[in-house]
Amino acid sequence: MTAQFACAVDELAPEEARLVELTGVDGAPVPVALVRDGDGAYHALSDVCSHGAVSLSDGEVEGCLVECWLHGSQFDVRTGKPVQLPATRPVPVYPVTVEGDQVMVDVDAPVAVA
């Protein structure tokens, strides 16, 4: 599968997140937190916190961090790595491209976390 339409570029303000459900290669829905960081760049990561299994898109975005609303874990939206406890495991991040006025995400090609 290739990149899928997630939203129009003007639908997400800087330091805002939203849940988008895309379709995985197996046809199953993939919940994605689509985030626009403080510099205006778009990022996509799993919407499921690796600690509390709640929606990251419901959390606050500050700069390049999204905070889980349940326990306060923070994740770097560029890498998926946790930078604030209690989370210790990263969440998958997905490639994002902007094509014209469309934000596209490829959920079938998660970026490896080093």
Secondary structure in CASP SS format (residue, H / E / C, confidence):
PFRMAT SS
TARGET T0000
AUTHOR 0000-0000-0000
METHOD secondary structure of the structure
MODEL  1
M C 1.00
T C 1.00
A C 1.00
Q E 1.00
F E 1.00
A E 1.00
C E 1.00
A E 1.00
V H 1.00
D H 1.00
E H 1.00
L C 1.00
A C 1.00
P C 1.00
E C 1.00
E E 1.00
A E 1.00
R E 1.00
L E 1.00
V E 1.00
E E 1.00
L E 1.00
T E 1.00
G C 1.00
V C 1.00
D C 1.00
G C 1.00
A C 1.00
P E 1.00
V E 1.00
P E 1.00
V E 1.00
A E 1.00
L E 1.00
V E 1.00
R E 1.00
D C 1.00
G C 1.00
D C 1.00
G C 1.00
A C 1.00
Y E 1.00
H E 1.00
A E 1.00
L E 1.00
S E 1.00
D C 1.00
V E 1.00
C C 1.00
S C 1.00
H C 1.00
G C 1.00
A C 1.00
V C 1.00
S E 1.00
L H 1.00
S H 1.00
D H 1.00
G C 1.00
E C 1.00
V E 1.00
E E 1.00
G C 1.00
C C 1.00
L E 1.00
V E 1.00
E E 1.00
C C 1.00
W C 1.00
L C 1.00
H C 1.00
G C 1.00
S C 1.00
Q E 1.00
F E 1.00
D E 1.00
V C 1.00
R C 1.00
T C 1.00
G C 1.00
K C 1.00
P E 1.00
V E 1.00
Q E 1.00
L C 1.00
P C 1.00
A C 1.00
T C 1.00
R C 1.00
P C 1.00
V C 1.00
P C 1.00
V E 1.00
Y E 1.00
P C 1.00
V E 1.00
T E 1.00
V E 1.00
E E 1.00
G C 1.00
D C 1.00
Q E 1.00
V E 1.00
M E 1.00
V E 1.00
D C 1.00
V C 1.00
D C 1.00
A C 1.00
P C 1.00
V E 1.00
A C 1.00
V C 1.00
A C 1.00
END
